[in-house]
Amino acid sequence: MSRAVIGKRVESGREDAGEIAALTATAGHEVVETVTASGPRDATYNLTPGAVKRISEAVREQGAGLVVVDNELTPGQAYNLGEELPDGVTVYDRRRLVLDVFEQGAGSEAARLQVKLARLRYELPRLRAAINRDEATEITRHDEEGKPIEDHKRRIDETRRKLDRVEDPTADRIEQRREAGFDTVALAGYTNAGKTTLLRRLADDLSLDAEAHGDTAGEPAVADRLFETLGTTTRRATIGGRRVLLTDTVGFVSELPHELVAAFESTMASARHADAVLLVVDASDPREQIERKLEVAHDQLADADGVVVPVLNKADAASDAELRAAADAFEAEPVVASATEGDLDALRERLLDALPTATATLRLPADGDAMSLVSWCHDRANVEEVDYGAEIRIRLSGRPSVVATAKRRAGSEGERRRGEQAGVDE
């Protein structure tokens, strides 16, 4: 762990370094000082001259070994800033820091390869710049000219080929879950909004077989970190009699480096293909931050298949006035909730309304085959009532595809026993 000084410049307005500080802490570094500035950049550093001076002073005073700049730095700008710092101090820009965070959280093979590819592409222009400054002397002394660059390009090509061979099982896994009668619900939202805690409150059983359900994260951890994992954590829940699989996805982050878009997008597939999405937002954030975070979230969920249910979480940490101001930032009325205090009945009810639902009443001859279908319905749908008599009548609700299958099977039973009045009451 390094002691880190943060630098951030904005063209105008308020300098908010909260997210970059949280990212730095998530990467495992201790933030010892933050330097912010507002004004036009100096092209030499992509910071104001005054900010560079204050960063240099802070590094010396705090004994810091890392400077993190919440702006994009060209290879030349990173080098120039390093020249203003004591020997041995490392300079990261935002992209370099997020690469570290994503690398730590990459759980699946695909995520690891995507992050590796992003890092190699990020490093290539910096390697070129280092060679041009004759700082790669030890590398070039024993190699023909250009070999380090060619080797780096070969590593990029090899990683890309490996990534192309890795299959993404997300779509098939979701379809298998639906065929088994599960509704799929994703928890999405900005980083550190309390999604994991909410999952733990809603889940029936935290010991779900991870491998069987494509879970790459294991036991859902609760920590004050922006990214617990680049994978997903899936747990069972029962919502109004419906069998639900809840998936906690990676948190959103603004200004995501373009090298990491692929790694992030793959983890969001579970949210985009879910039957419903709980969009979780921290109610204790200032109104302007909520608006900015909602903008990021809406961009990511613009093509979501299911209904997006907004959730204003951490209500216990906000005043009534703050809750009203936060709620006004949403396009649709959010569910106000606290994952740590109180019940979640309102959230469960709203979620149940968002799930795709069909109903039917089945009439079956009273025999062993009919009982098998009754058992099948109990396993995959919400069986509201079963009447046993001369015939068996089942009233059920659930996923439209599951109800449609039950109706087909009931129709087959009626066809098999033509003399019986078996079938479906719409």
C-alpha positions in Angstrom: 0.0 0.0 0.0 1.3 3.5 -0.9 0.5 6.8 0.7 -1.2 8.7 -2.1 -1.8 12.4 -3.0 -4.7 13.1 -5.3 -4.8 15.8 -7.9 -7.9 17.0 -9.7 -8.6 19.9 -12.1 -11.9 21.0 -13.5 -12.5 23.7 -16.1 -15.0 25.5 -13.9 -17.3 24.8 -11.0 -17.0 22.6 -7.9 -14.0 20.2 -7.7 -15.4 16.9 -6.3 -12.7 14.4 -5.7 -14.8 12.0 -3.7 -15.0 9.3 -6.4 -11.3 9.3 -7.2 -10.4 9.1 -3.5 -12.7 6.1 -3.1 -11.2 4.5 -6.2 -7.7 5.1 -4.8 -8.7 3.5 -1.4 -10.3 0.6 -3.2 -7.0 0.0 -5.1 -5.4 -0.4 -1.6 -3.7 3.0 -1.2 -4.0 5.5 1.7 -5.1 8.9 0.6 -3.1 11.4 2.7 -4.0 14.7 0.8 -6.1 16.0 -2.0 -5.3 18.9 -4.2 -8.0 20.4 -6.4 -8.0 23.2 -8.8 -10.4 25.0 -11.1 -9.2 26.7 -14.3 -7.6 26.1 -17.7 -5.1 23.3 -17.9 -1.4 23.7 -18.5 -0.8 21.4 -21.5 2.5 20.3 -19.9 0.7 18.5 -17.0 -3.1 18.7 -17.7 -3.2 20.5 -14.3 -2.9 24.1 -13.3 0.6 25.2 -12.5 -0.5 26.0 -9.0 -1.9 22.5 -8.5 1.4 21.0 -9.7 3.3 23.0 -7.1 0.9 22.0 -4.3 1.0 18.4 -5.3 4.8 18.4 -5.2 4.8 20.0 -1.7 2.2 17.6 -0.4 4.2 14.6 -1.6 7.3 15.8 0.2 5.4 16.8 3.4 3.4 13.5 3.6 6.1 11.1 2.4 3.8 9.9 -0.4 4.9 7.4 -2.9 2.0 7.8 -5.4 0.3 10.7 -7.1 -3.2 10.0 -8.6 -4.5 12.5 -11.1 -8.2 12.4 -11.8 -7.7 13.5 -15.4 -6.4 11.7 -18.4 -2.6 12.2 -18.8 -0.7 11.6 -22.0 2.6 9.7 -21.6 4.4 13.0 -21.8 2.3 14.7 -19.2 2.8 11.9 -16.8 6.5 12.0 -17.3 6.6 15.8 -16.9 4.7 15.6 -13.6 7.0 12.9 -12.4 9.9 15.2 -13.0 8.5 17.6 -10.5 8.3 15.0 -7.8 10.9 13.2 -5.7 12.6 10.2 -7.2 10.6 7.0 -6.9 7.2 8.6 -6.8 4.7 6.9 -9.2 2.2 8.9 -11.2 -1.2 7.4 -12.1 -3.9 9.0 -14.1 -7.5 7.9 -13.8 -7.3 5.2 -16.4 -4.2 3.6 -14.8 -5.9 3.6 -11.4 -9.1 2.0 -12.7 -7.1 -0.6 -14.5 -5.6 -1.6 -11.1 -9.0 -1.8 -9.5 -10.5 -3.8 -12.3 -7.6 -6.2 -12.3 -8.0 -6.9 -8.6 -11.7 -7.6 -9.0 -11.5 -9.7 -12.2 -13.1 -13.0 -11.3 -13.9 -14.8 -14.5 -11.4 -15.8 -17.2 -13.1 -13.4 -19.7 -12.8 -10.5 -17.2 -9.2 -11.2 -16.5 -8.4 -11.3 -20.3 -10.4 -8.2 -20.9 -8.5 -6.3 -18.2 -5.2 -7.7 -19.4 -5.9 -6.5 -22.9 -6.9 -3.1 -21.7 -3.7 -2.8 -19.7 -1.5 -3.8 -22.7 -3.2 -1.3 -24.9 -2.8 1.4 -22.3 0.9 0.6 -21.9 1.8 0.6 -25.6 1.9 4.4 -26.2 3.8 4.8 -22.9 6.3 2.2 -23.9 6.8 4.1 -27.2 7.3 7.4 -25.4 9.8 5.8 -23.0 11.8 4.5 -25.8 11.7 7.9 -27.6 13.1 9.4 -24.4 15.9 6.9 -24.3 14.6 5.6 -21.0 14.4 2.1 -22.3 18.2 1.8 -22.7 18.4 -1.5 -20.8 15.8 -3.0 -23.0 17.2 -1.8 -26.3 20.8 -2.4 -25.5 20.5 -6.1 -26.2 17.7 -6.1 -28.7 17.4 -5.0 -32.2 15.6 -1.7 -32.7 11.8 -1.9 -32.3 11.8 -5.4 -30.7 10.1 -4.2 -27.4 7.3 -2.6 -29.4 6.8 -5.7 -31.6 6.9 -8.0 -28.5 4.2 -5.8 -26.9 2.0 -5.9 -30.0 2.3 -9.7 -30.1 1.2 -9.9 -26.5 -1.9 -7.8 -27.4 -2.7 -10.0 -30.4 -2.3 -13.2 -28.3 -4.5 -11.9 -25.5 -7.2 -10.8 -28.0 -7.1 -14.3 -29.6 -7.5 -15.9 -26.2 -10.4 -13.6 -25.4 -12.1 -14.5 -28.7 -12.0 -18.1 -27.8 -13.7 -17.6 -24.4 -17.4 -18.1 -24.5 -19.8 -15.9 -22.6 -22.4 -18.2 -21.0 -24.6 -15.3 -19.7 -27.4 -15.5 -22.3 -27.6 -19.4 -22.1 -27.5 -19.3 -18.3 -30.3 -16.8 -18.1 -32.5 -18.9 -20.4 -31.8 -22.0 -18.4 -32.9 -20.2 -15.2 -36.1 -19.1 -16.9 -36.9 -22.6 -18.1 -36.5 -23.7 -14.6 -39.1 -21.2 -13.5 -36.9 -18.6 -12.0 -37.4 -14.9 -12.5 -34.1 -13.0 -12.9 -33.6 -9.8 -11.1 -30.4 -7.7 -11.2 -29.2 -5.2 -8.6 -27.5 -2.4 -10.4 -26.5 1.2 -9.7 -23.6 3.4 -8.9 -20.7 2.2 -6.9 -21.1 1.8 -3.1 -24.8 2.4 -3.1 -25.5 -0.6 -0.8 -26.5 -3.2 -3.5 -24.7 -6.1 -1.8 -26.3 -5.4 1.6 -29.7 -5.2 -0.1 -29.0 -8.6 -1.8 -28.3 -10.1 1.6 -31.6 -8.8 3.0 -33.7 -10.0 0.1 -32.0 -13.4 -0.3 -33.5 -16.6 1.1 -30.2 -18.5 1.3 -26.7 -17.1 1.0 -25.3 -20.5 0.4 -26.6 -20.9 -3.2 -24.5 -23.3 -5.3 -22.3 -20.8 -7.0 -21.1 -23.0 -9.8 -24.5 -24.1 -10.8 -25.8 -20.6 -11.2 -22.7 -19.0 -12.8 -21.7 -17.1 -9.6 -18.1 -15.9 -9.8 -18.0 -14.0 -6.6 -18.9 -16.5 -3.8 -20.2 -15.2 -0.5 -21.4 -11.6 -1.1 -19.0 -9.4 0.9 -20.1 -6.1 2.3 -17.3 -3.5 2.3 -16.9 0.2 1.7 -15.3 -0.4 -1.7 -16.3 0.7 -5.1 -15.7 -2.7 -6.8 -15.9 -5.9 -4.7 -15.7 -7.9 -7.9 -16.0 -7.7 -11.6 -18.0 -10.9 -11.5 -21.5 -11.3 -10.3 -23.0 -12.8 -7.1 -26.3 -14.6 -7.5 -28.6 -15.7 -4.7 -32.1 -17.2 -4.4 -35.1 -15.1 -3.1 -38.8 -15.6 -2.8 -40.9 -12.6 -3.7 -44.6 -12.9 -3.3 -44.4 -16.6 -4.0 -42.2 -16.2 -7.0 -38.8 -17.9 -7.2 -36.3 -15.2 -8.0 -32.6 -15.3 -8.7 -31.0 -12.0 -7.5 -27.8 -11.0 -9.2 -25.5 -8.3 -7.7 -23.6 -6.6 -10.6 -20.5 -4.5 -10.7 -21.1 -0.9 -9.7 -21.2 1.9 -12.3 -18.4 4.4 -12.5 -18.4 7.7 -14.4 -15.9 8.4 -17.1 -15.0 4.7 -17.5 -11.8 4.4 -19.4 -12.5 3.2 -22.9 -10.0 0.4 -22.6 -12.2 -1.1 -19.9 -15.6 -0.7 -21.5 -15.6 -4.4 -22.8 -14.7 -5.7 -19.3 -17.5 -3.6 -17.7 -20.0 -4.4 -20.4 -19.7 -8.2 -20.0 -20.5 -7.9 -16.3 -23.6 -5.9 -17.1 -25.1 -8.5 -19.3 -27.0 -10.0 -16.4 -28.6 -6.6 -15.7 -29.6 -6.0 -19.3 -31.2 -9.4 -19.8 -32.9 -9.6 -16.4 -36.7 -9.6 -16.0 -36.4 -6.6 -13.7 -33.6 -4.3 -12.5 -33.3 -2.7 -9.1 -31.5 0.5 -9.8 -30.0 1.4 -6.4 -29.0 4.9 -5.5 -27.5 6.2 -2.2 -30.0 8.6 -0.6 -27.3 10.3 1.5 -25.6 11.7 -1.6 -26.1 15.3 -2.5 -28.8 16.0 -5.2 -26.3 17.0 -7.8 -24.3 13.8 -7.3 -27.5 11.7 -7.5 -28.4 13.4 -10.8 -24.9 12.7 -12.2 -25.0 9.1 -11.1 -28.5 8.5 -12.5 -27.3 9.8 -15.8 -24.5 7.2 -15.9 -27.0 4.5 -14.8 -29.6 5.4 -17.4 -26.9 5.2 -20.1 -25.9 1.8 -19.0 -29.5 0.5 -18.7 -31.0 2.2 -21.8 -31.4 -1.1 -23.6 -32.4 -3.2 -20.6 -35.0 -5.9 -21.4 -36.8 -5.7 -18.1 -38.5 -3.0 -16.0 -36.2 -0.8 -14.1 -37.3 -0.2 -10.5 -35.5 2.8 -8.9 -34.5 2.3 -5.3 -33.5 5.2 -3.0 -31.4 3.2 -0.5 -29.8 4.2 2.8 -32.9 6.2 3.7 -31.8 6.0 7.4 -28.8 8.1 6.6 -30.8 11.0 5.1 -33.2 13.6 6.5 -36.8 13.9 5.3 -35.8 17.0 3.3 -32.9 15.2 1.7 -35.1 12.3 0.8 -37.6 14.6 -0.9 -34.8 16.3 -2.8 -33.3 13.0 -3.8 -36.6 11.5 -4.9 -37.2 14.6 -7.2 -34.1 13.6 -9.2 -35.7 10.5 -10.5 -37.9 10.3 -13.5 -40.1 7.6 -11.9 -41.0 7.6 -8.2 -38.3 5.5 -6.4 -38.9 3.0 -3.6 -37.5 4.5 -0.4 -35.7 1.8 1.5 -32.9 1.0 3.9 -31.0 -2.2 3.5 -29.8 -2.0 7.1 -33.0 -0.9 9.0 -36.7 -1.6 8.7 -38.6 -4.0 6.5 -38.4 -4.2 2.7 -42.1 -5.0 2.1 -42.6 -1.9 -0.2 -39.6 -2.9 -2.3 -40.8 -6.5 -2.6 -44.3 -5.4 -3.7 -42.9 -3.0 -6.3 -40.6 -5.7 -7.6 -43.4 -8.2 -7.8 -45.4 -5.8 -9.9 -42.5 -5.4 -12.3 -42.0 -9.1 -13.0 -43.7 -10.5 -16.1 -46.7 -12.5 -15.0 -49.3 -14.8 -16.5 -52.1 -16.7 -14.8 -54.2 -19.8 -15.7 -56.5 -22.4 -14.1 -55.7 -26.0 -15.2 -58.3 -28.8 -15.1 -56.8 -32.3 -15.0 -58.0 -35.9 -14.6 -57.3 -37.2 -11.2 -54.5 -39.7 -11.9 -50.8 -40.1 -11.4 -49.8 -38.1 -14.5 -51.9 -35.2 -13.3 -50.1 -35.3 -9.9 -46.8 -35.1 -11.7 -47.9 -31.9 -13.4 -49.1 -30.5 -10.0 -45.6 -31.2 -8.6 -44.1 -29.6 -11.7 -46.2 -26.4 -11.2 -45.2 -26.2 -7.6 -41.5 -26.3 -8.6 -41.8 -23.6 -11.3 -44.7 -21.3 -10.5 -46.8 -19.8 -7.7 -49.6 -22.3 -7.2 -52.3 -20.3 -5.6 -54.9 -23.1 -5.1 -55.3 -26.8 -5.8 -58.8 -28.4 -5.6 -58.9 -32.2 -5.6 -62.1 -34.0 -6.6 -63.4 -35.8 -9.6 -60.9 -33.7 -11.4 -57.9 -31.7 -10.2 -58.1 -27.9 -10.6 -54.9 -25.8 -10.3 -54.9 -22.1 -10.2 -51.3 -20.7 -10.8 -49.4 -17.6 -11.7 -45.8 -17.1 -12.7 -43.5 -16.5 -15.6 -45.5 -16.3 -18.9 -43.3 -19.0 -20.5 -43.8 -21.3 -17.5 -47.6 -20.8 -17.4 -47.7 -21.4 -21.2 -45.8 -24.7 -20.7 -48.2 -25.8 -17.9 -51.2 -25.0 -20.2 -49.7 -27.1 -23.0 -49.1 -30.0 -20.6 -52.6 -29.7 -19.3 -53.9 -29.7 -22.9 -51.9 -32.8 -23.6 -53.4 -34.5 -20.5 -56.9 -33.7 -21.9 -56.0 -35.0 -25.3 -54.7 -38.2 -23.7 -57.9 -38.7 -21.7 -60.5 -37.5 -24.3 -63.4 -38.7 -22.3 -62.4 -36.4 -19.4 -63.2 -32.7 -19.2 -59.5 -31.7 -18.8 -57.8 -28.6 -20.1 -57.4 -24.9 -19.3 -59.7 -22.2 -18.1 -58.3 -18.9 -19.4 
